[in-house]
Amino acid sequence: MTDFQAEKALVRAHHAAIEAATPDTVAEALARHTAPGWHWRGMCPFDERHGAGEVAEVFWAPLLTAVTAMQRREDIFFAGRNQIDGFQSVWVASMGHLMGLFDAPWLGILPTRKLVMLRYAEFHRVEQGRIVETAQFCDIPHLMVQAGQNPFGPATAQHLVQPGPRTHDGLLRDPQPQAEGEATLAAINAMISDLGTWGLGLPLEEELRRSWHEDMLWWGPEGVGATYTIPRYAAQHSGPFRAAFAERSSTGHLARLAEAQYGGFFGWPNFTARHNGGFMGLPGSDTRAEFRVVDIYRRSGDKLAENWVFIDMLHFYRTQGVDLLARMRSIAG
């Protein structure tokens, strides 16, 4: 059995402290469970920050001011050792929604005074009883769309307020069989190996069937959307994405881990590629696009069944010379 109980308890206490905090007290709440030099990676426009005070000032205090009565509604929670550093460090992953009432502007997004669900995914590295490193991804464009301020054109797939796992077993709060986590990591690595080639000489759908169940669910970010089954995933995301990009770099992750049937990774960036044009209506560019991505997976048997994807769209657009927040503000008037 794997035993990451101390690390999981620390992250759960960290989450509880944030949920109980106010904009004025959140810096102290963050400091309670993080190291003094805590390295925090957030999506654009927050980027990299250090220490509880700075993270509170730029991210948590403004968010708690804007989205009041916030609750964390967690769908997936697991821990594991990081393959990228030779399984030395322990990370805890959490995914779900931050739910609350959108009562004040945030990042220029105009409030609705209605319920909103902000998708999030987090990876926390725990060392000597403290959180020393965090990746904090939120689907900011999805909040824009919920507030009626859509900066995109039509998506190739369908975006929703996304549910958790079909099996409703994603909260791994107890020790888990080690062999199950190893099987999940092996399935993820096999998929990455196939994806890294962007073509095995097989038709796309046949390539995908090597790693994915036929009724796979791919829960993509706002602007792309979610899609279901291998044929629809190939038609509604994977095929158009591959057609739009060339010269894909090798995959670069900072953390990759798994426990029981769940696993995931993030990169900073995961990869770069040259945009030929057409992705999300953007023109081609000689400036390489950077993709900061979180992927969370559920395995069933020896293949992957569900995938929740977070792409830092604001950063991707920034690398292509577009300020997505400014575009949103111009649309909102």
For each residue, the residues with C-beta under 8 A, 3 or more apart:
1: 175 176 177 178
2: 79 80 175 176 177 178 181 259
3: 175
4: 7 8 79 80 90 92 175 259
5: 8 9 175
6: 9 10 126 129
7: 4 10 11 79 90 92 126
8: 4 5 11 12 77 79 92 173
9: 5 6 12 13
10: 6 7 13 14 33 92 126 129 130 131
11: 7 8 14 15 33 92 94 124 126 131
12: 8 9 15 16 173
13: 9 10 16 17 32 33
14: 10 11 17 18 30 32 33 34 124 131
15: 11 12 18 19 72 74 94
16: 12 13 19 20
17: 13 14 20 21 29 30 32 33
18: 14 15 21 26 29 30 60 72
19: 15 16 70 71 72
20: 16 17 29
21: 17 18 25 26 28 29 60 64
22: 25 26 64
23: 26 60 61 62 64 65
24: 61
25: 21 22 28 29
26: 18 21 22 23 29 30 56 60 61 64
27: 30 31 52 53 56 57 60 61
28: 21 25 31 32 52
29: 17 18 20 21 25 26 32
30: 14 17 18 26 27 33 34 38 52 55 56 60
31: 27 28 34 52 53
32: 13 14 17 28 29
33: 10 11 13 14 17 30 130 131
34: 14 30 31 38 52 130 131 132 134
35: 38 127 130 131 132
36: 51
37: 50 51 132
38: 30 34 35 50 51 52 55 130 131 132 133 134
39: 48 50 132 133 134
40: 48 49 50 54 55 59 133 134 136
41: 47 48 133 134 135 136 268
42: 46 47 48 49 55 58 59 136 137 138
43: 46 136 137 138 140 292 312 314 315
44: 47 312 314 315 318
45: 107 314 325
46: 42 43 49 58 59
47: 41 42 44
48: 39 40 41 42
49: 40 42 46 54 55 58 59
50: 37 38 39 40 54
51: 36 37 38 54 55
52: 27 28 30 31 34 38 55 56
53: 27 31 56 57
54: 40 49 50 51 57 58
55: 30 38 40 42 49 51 52 58 59 60
56: 26 27 30 52 53 59 60 61
57: 27 53 54 61
58: 42 46 49 54 55 62
59: 40 42 46 49 55 56 62 63 136
60: 18 21 23 26 27 30 55 56 63 64
61: 23 24 26 27 56 57 64 65
62: 23 58 59 65 66 106 107
63: 59 60 66 67 70 98 106
64: 21 22 23 26 60 61 67 68 70
65: 23 61 62 68 104 106
66: 62 63 102 103 104 105 106 111
67: 63 64 70 98 100 101 102 103 106 116 118
68: 64 65 100 101 103 104
69: 100 101
70: 19 63 64 67 98 99 100
71: 19 98 99 100
72: 15 18 19 96 97 98 99
73: 96 97 98 99 117
74: 15 77 94 95 96 171
75: 95 96 97 163 164 165 170 171
76: 93 94 95 96 164 165 170 171 262 296 308
77: 8 74 92 93 94 95 170 171 172 173
78: 92 93 170 172 176 257 258 259 260 262 263
79: 2 4 7 8 90 91 92 93 172 257 259
80: 2 4 90 91 93 181 185 257 258 259 263
81: 87 88 89 90 91 257
82: 85 87 88 89 90 91 125 255 256 257
83: 86 87 185 189 256 257
84: 253 254 255 256
85: 82 88 89
86: 83
87: 81 82 83
88: 81 82 85
89: 81 82 85 125 127 255
90: 4 7 79 80 81 82 125 126 127
91: 79 80 81 82 123 124 125 126 255 257
92: 4 7 8 10 11 77 78 79 123 124 126
93: 76 77 78 79 80 121 122 123 124 257 262 264 296
94: 11 15 74 76 77 120 121 122 124
95: 74 75 76 77 120 121 122 170 264 296 308
96: 72 73 74 75 76 119 120 164
97: 72 73 75 117 118 119 120 161
98: 63 67 70 71 72 73 117 118 120 138
99: 70 71 72 73 115 116 117 118
100: 67 68 69 70 71 115 116
101: 67 68 69 113 114 115 116
102: 66 67 106 111 112 113 114 115 116 143 146 147
103: 66 67 68 111 113
104: 65 66 68 111
105: 66 108 109 110 111
106: 62 63 65 66 67 102 109 111 143
107: 45 62 140 325
108: 105 325 328 329 332
109: 105 106 140 143 144 147 149 328
110: 105 147 149 332
111: 66 102 103 104 105 106 147
112: 102 116 146 147 148
113: 101 102 103
114: 101 102
115: 99 100 101 102
116: 67 99 100 101 102 112 143 146 147
117: 73 97 98 99 146 161
118: 67 97 98 99 138 139 140 142 143
119: 96 97 138 139 142 162 221 310
120: 94 95 96 97 98 136 137 138 139
121: 93 94 95 135 137 264 266 294 296 308 310
122: 93 94 95 134 135 136 137
123: 91 92 93 134 135 255 264 266 294
124: 11 14 91 92 93 94 131 133 134
125: 82 89 90 91 131 132 133 134 255
126: 6 7 10 11 90 91 92 129 130 131 132
127: 35 89 90 130 132
128:
129: 6 10 126
130: 10 33 34 35 38 126 127
131: 10 11 14 33 34 35 38 124 125 126 134
132: 34 35 37 38 39 125 126 127
133: 38 39 40 41 124 125
134: 34 38 39 40 41 122 123 124 125 131
135: 41 121 122 123 254 255 266 268 294
136: 40 41 42 43 59 120 122
137: 42 43 120 121 122 266 292 294 310 312
138: 42 43 98 118 119 120 143 310
139: 118 119 120 142 143 221 222 310
140: 43 107 109 118 143 144 313 314
141: 144 145 151 152 221 222 223 313 314 324
142: 118 119 139 145 146 159 221 222
143: 102 106 109 116 118 138 139 140 146 147
144: 109 140 141 147 149 150 151 222 328
145: 141 142 148 149 150 152 159 222
146: 102 112 116 117 142 143
147: 102 109 110 111 112 116 143 144
148: 112 145
149: 109 110 144 145 328 331 332
150: 144 145 328 331
151: 141 144 324 327 328 331
152: 141 145 155 222 223 280 281
153: 280 281
154:
155: 152 158 159 222 223 224 225
156: 224 225 236 237 240
157: 218 220 224 225 226 227 232 236 237
158: 155 225 226 227
159: 142 145 155 220 221 222 223 224 225 226
160: 226
161: 97 117
162: 119 219 226 308
163: 75
164: 75 76 96 168 170
165: 75 76 168 169 170 262 298 306
166: 217 298 305 306
167: 170 261 298 300
168: 164 165
169: 165 261
170: 75 76 77 78 95 164 165 167 262 298
171: 74 75 76 77
172: 77 78 79 176 259 260 262
173: 8 12 77
174:
175: 1 2 3 4 5
176: 1 2 78 172 180 181 259 260
177: 1 2 180 181 260
178: 1 2 181 182
179: 182 183
180: 176 177 183 184 259 260 261
181: 2 80 176 177 178 184 185 258 259 260 263
182: 178 179 185 186 258
183: 179 180 186 187 299 302
184: 180 181 187 188 258 259 260 261 262 263 297 299
185: 80 83 181 182 188 189 256 257 258 263
186: 182 183 189 190
187: 183 184 190 191 211 297 299 302 303 304
188: 184 185 191 192 256 258 263 264 265 297 299 304
189: 83 185 186 192 193
190: 186 187 193 194 210 211
191: 187 188 194 195 211 212 304
192: 188 189 195 196 251
193: 189 190 196 197
194: 190 191 197 200 207 210 211
195: 191 192 198 251
196: 192 193 248 250 251
197: 193 194 200
198: 195 242 248
199: 202 207 242
200: 194 197 207
201:
202: 199 206 207
203: 206 207
204: 207 208 234 238 239 242
205: 208 209 230 231 234
206: 202 203 209 210
207: 194 199 200 202 203 204 210
208: 204 205 211 212 216 230 233 234 238
209: 205 206 212 214 230
210: 190 194 206 207
211: 187 190 191 194 208 303 304
212: 191 208 209 216 230 233 303 304 305
213: 216 300 301 303 304 305
214: 209 229 230
215: 228 229 305
216: 208 212 213 228 229 230 233 304 305 306 307
217: 166 226 228 305 306 307
218: 157 226 227 228 233 237 306 307 309
219: 162 226 306 307 308 309
220: 157 159 224 225 226 227 237 309 311
221: 119 139 141 142 159 224 309 310 311 313
222: 139 141 142 144 145 152 155 159 225 313
223: 141 152 155 159 280 313
224: 155 156 157 159 220 221 237 280 309 311
225: 155 156 157 158 159 220 222 236 237
226: 157 158 159 160 162 217 218 219 220
227: 157 158 218 220 232 233 236 237
228: 215 216 217 218 232 233
229: 214 215 216 232 233
230: 205 208 209 212 214 216 233 234
231: 205 234 235
232: 157 227 228 229 235 236
233: 208 212 216 218 227 228 229 230 236 237 238
234: 204 205 208 230 231 237 238 239
235: 231 232 239 240
236: 156 157 225 227 232 233 240
237: 156 157 218 220 224 225 227 233 234 240 241
238: 204 208 233 234 241 242
239: 204 234 235 242 243
240: 156 235 236 237 243 244 278 279
241: 237 238 244 245 279
242: 198 199 204 238 239 245
243: 239 240 276 278
244: 240 241 275 276 277 278 279
245: 241 242 248 273 274 275 276 279 289
246: 273 274 276
247: 273 274 288
248: 196 198 245 271 272 273
249: 252 271 272 273
250: 196 271
251: 192 195 196 267 270 271
252: 249 267 268 269 270 271
253: 84 256 265 266 267 270
254: 84 135 266 267 268
255: 82 84 89 91 123 125 135 265 266
256: 82 83 84 185 188 253 263 264 265
257: 78 79 80 81 82 83 91 93 185 263 264 265
258: 78 80 181 182 184 185 188 262 263 264 297
259: 2 4 78 79 80 172 176 180 181 184 262 263
260: 78 172 176 177 180 181 184
261: 167 169 180 184 298 299 300
262: 76 78 93 165 170 172 184 258 259 296 297 298 299
263: 78 80 181 184 185 188 256 257 258 259 296 297 299
264: 93 95 121 123 188 256 257 258 294 295 296 297
265: 188 253 255 256 257 270 294 295
266: 121 123 135 137 253 254 255 270 292 293 294 295
267: 251 252 253 254 270 271 291 292 293
268: 41 135 252 254 292
269: 252 272 290 291 292 293 315
270: 251 252 253 265 266 267 291 292 293
271: 248 249 250 251 252 267 291
272: 248 249 269 288 289 290 291
273: 245 246 247 248 249 288 289 291
274: 245 246 247 285 286 288 289
275: 244 245 279 282 284 285 289 320
276: 243 244 245 246 284
277: 244 282 283 284 285
278: 240 243 244 281 282 284
279: 240 241 244 245 275 282
280: 152 153 223 224
281: 152 153 278
282: 275 277 278 279 285 317 320 322
283: 277
284: 275 276 277 278
285: 274 275 277 282 289 320 321
286: 274
287: 319 320 321
288: 247 272 273 274 319
289: 245 272 273 274 275 285 316 319 320
290: 269 272 315 316 319
291: 267 269 270 271 272 273 311 312 316
292: 43 137 266 267 268 269 270 311 312 315 316
293: 266 267 269 270 309 310 311 312
294: 121 123 135 137 264 265 266 309 310
295: 264 265 266 307 308 309 310
296: 76 93 95 121 262 263 264 307 308
297: 184 187 188 258 262 263 264 304 306 307 308
298: 165 166 167 170 261 262 304 305 306 307
299: 183 184 187 188 261 262 263 302 303 304 305
300: 167 213 261 303 304 305
301: 213
302: 183 187 299
303: 187 211 212 213 299 300
304: 187 188 191 211 212 213 216 297 298 299 300 307
305: 166 212 213 215 216 217 298 299 300
306: 165 166 216 217 218 219 297 298
307: 216 217 218 219 295 296 297 298 304
308: 76 95 121 162 219 295 296 297
309: 218 219 220 221 224 293 294 295
310: 119 121 137 138 139 221 293 294 295
311: 220 221 224 291 292 293 316
312: 43 44 137 291 292 293 315 316
313: 140 141 221 222 223 316 317 324
314: 43 44 45 140 141 317 318 324 325
315: 43 44 269 290 292 312 318 319
316: 289 290 291 292 311 312 313 319 320
317: 282 313 314 320 322 323 324
318: 44 314 315 321 322 323 324
319: 287 288 289 290 315 316
320: 275 282 285 287 289 316 317
321: 285 287 318
322: 282 317 318 327
323: 317 318 326 327
324: 141 151 313 314 317 318 327 328
325: 45 107 108 314 328 329
326: 323 329 330
327: 151 322 323 324 330 331
328: 108 109 144 149 150 151 324 325 331 332
329: 108 325 326 332
330: 326 327 333
331: 149 150 151 327 328
332: 108 110 149 328 329
333: 330
